[in-house]
Amino acid sequence: MGAKMPPAAGTGKATPVGKPVSGVASHDIIRVDNLHVAIDLKGTDLEVLRGASFRIPAGKTVALVGESGSGKSIMSQAILGILPNVARITGGSIWYRENQTDTPVDLASLPDNSPERVKLRGGKISIIFQEPMTSLSPLHTIGNQIAEALQLHRGLAKSEAQPTVIAMLDMVGFPNPDAAWSMYPMELSGGLRQRAMIAMALICHPALLIADEPTTALDVSMQAKILGLLNDLQDKLGMAVLLITHDLGVVANMADEVVVMYHGQIMESGPVEDIFNDAQHPYLKALLHAVPSLDMGYDEKLQSLRDIDHEIPTSMRDVVQQRQGEAGSVLLSVKNLQKSFTAKKSKGWFSNTTSSVKAVDNISFDIMRGECFGLVGESGCGKTTTLKMLVRALKPDSGSVDWYDSDGTTDLLSLEGADLKAMRRKIQMVFQDPFSSLSPRSTVLATLKEPMEVHGMGSGRDQAEYAAELMRLVGLQPTYLGRYPHSFSGGQRQRIGIARALALRPELLVCDEPVSALDVSVQAQVLNLLKQLQTELGLTYIFISHNLAVIRYIADRIGVMFQGQMVELATREALFENPVHPYTRALLDVVPHADLDHPLDFDRINKDMAAEGRQWPAPFAAELSDGSTSEMEMISLHKDHQVLVRRGTSPEDLNS
């Protein structure tokens, strides 16, 4: 307890693995010294942290980056004292000192449930988890869950805690903090749930906040707002932040120092300027080149850490030649598609008062054979609802969806029975979360054979042989067919999901956020694979993502959605080089660049983000000065660029 604190670790650059570095004599709130953590695997120790050393200066932000499985989350769990039962610290120290004059305490020497640890956990050291919906109790109100920390660490009664909780909810940006006190997590949007998690973590004014992937599940505008909020709260409360992320754009905008991990070791650490401008370790250089950016060339290929070698099945080659000959013609045409949902207008189990919410509002677009059509927009803008209607998982209120092939024109919305089942072979989906979209009780072989069995494709032996071909198609060994999903990494599971989607040889692949759950290096692998398969198999994609850099890399044409409407539709070159609609421009402004020369303007994000169309210039706003509304229409600026404006607006009006 009274041991002497070791020299500063993790300062400078190109840190040798496991070796603490002497740095400036500053006050470090946490100093990790030669830490080793092992996991017990049926009597055998697997070392997941191997001699890690770094520091967290008081009041500063340190970013911990690396691939999935590198040891980032285990490091945070060791600091907080919440390691899994099978894990234990086998060596090293975690020195904690809140104030310059305090005697440092070695957290590694304290039992996880000791009074000292319990007092620190939540009181002085707090954490924000990645997924707020699974981290918040669905059975307790937001107010009760936040107040629990005050009751535990400050000894306040519930009635005494309520004003403090409401003040904190107001501080983290809840529009109605008094009402939020009695609301349940299911009643909040994803962004507000994350704000509730932040309020819970900060309610006791901790000296150190650990943020474990706090914005991964959020769209680009909400991510920018949450980052701006954390930045503002850090200044107000004077706390240190350990930011765990695989998004190097977030790191460039938030971190003072960066620690790069790989397989439980620290490869490089130092000030953020040195990490981005003078990277030394080959692994860090590879990570930086794996990040899609808004500045890379349109034909430039992402440099993944490990390329995927794959083979095209012989049985697919005839189909590929036919598709490549039809490239450029219309495959799918969507006209005036609308979908509304009915919601209760007032609370209460027996309330009959309802309101209608337009999720998709009169959108039209075409998908061309062989292209990748990207859809972008904030959460709740109608992207996923649109896709669900295209694959017939939802029935639209009105509009048409026509499919064009050698058999003529097919009205997708009128198909039933055997005709609908046959069409499902031509349109398949790749889902966002590769773990929850694969059955944990089915082997990979059973997963890949299932669509073939449903559609009566070949004998059992033929199906097994084709499953092996599909594994090679996505760069996995056929010997893995007997394994279950839990034995694969996130990137491998997503490749299995792609293989399952390709099992029926579809023409159109619908990809709903397929790389958002993957770290940057695996994301590059999967994106490169998808681009190669598109060319080699003659596939057509609809690709949803909230990451505009990903969309720019993979899409040929892009539609931007806002509150159920398509506000801009253009080729990627036109959209990124000459965005016209103010919402498109606002989205591009909040993309975090992995570049220190393009920082986010957090003040502008909090004030000017186009959350409401009323603030837009006249041609783009539906609301007129007298309070009435104008009809809106898509007009063509030129052949490949359309924008939503008031009826009667001409392209010349926009240019002036």
Secondary structure, DSSP 8 states (H G I E B T S, - for coil): ---------S-SSS--TT---------EEEEEEEEEEEEEETTEEEEEEEEEEEEEETT-EEEEE--TTSSHHHHHHHHHT---TTEEEEEEEEEE-SSTTS--EEGGGS-TTSHHHHHHBTTTEEEE-S-HHHHS-TTS-HHHHHHHHHHHHT---HHHHHHHHHHHHHHTT-SSHHHHTT--GGGS-HHHHHHHHHHHHHTT--SEEEEESTTTTS-HHHHHHHHHHHHHHHHHHT-EEEEE-S-HHHHHHH-SEEEEEETTEEEEEEEHHHHHHS--SHHHHHHHHTS--TTS-TT-----SS-------GGGHHHHHHHHHTTTSEEEEEEEEEEEEEEESS-STT---EEEEEEEEEEEEEEETT-EEEEE--TTSSHHHHHHHHTTSS--SEEEEEEEETTEEEEGGG--HHHHHHHHTTEEEE-S-TTTTS-TTS-HHHHHHHHHHHTT-S-HHHHHHHHHHHHHHTT--GGGGGS-GGGS-HHHHHHHHHHHHHTT--SEEEEESTTTTS-HHHHHHHHHHHHHHHHHHT-EEEEE-S-HHHHHHH-SEEEEEETTEEEEEEEHHHHHHS--SHHHHHHHHT---SSTTS---HHHHHHH--SSGGGS-GGG-SB-TTS-B--EEEEEEETTEEEEEETT--HHHHH-
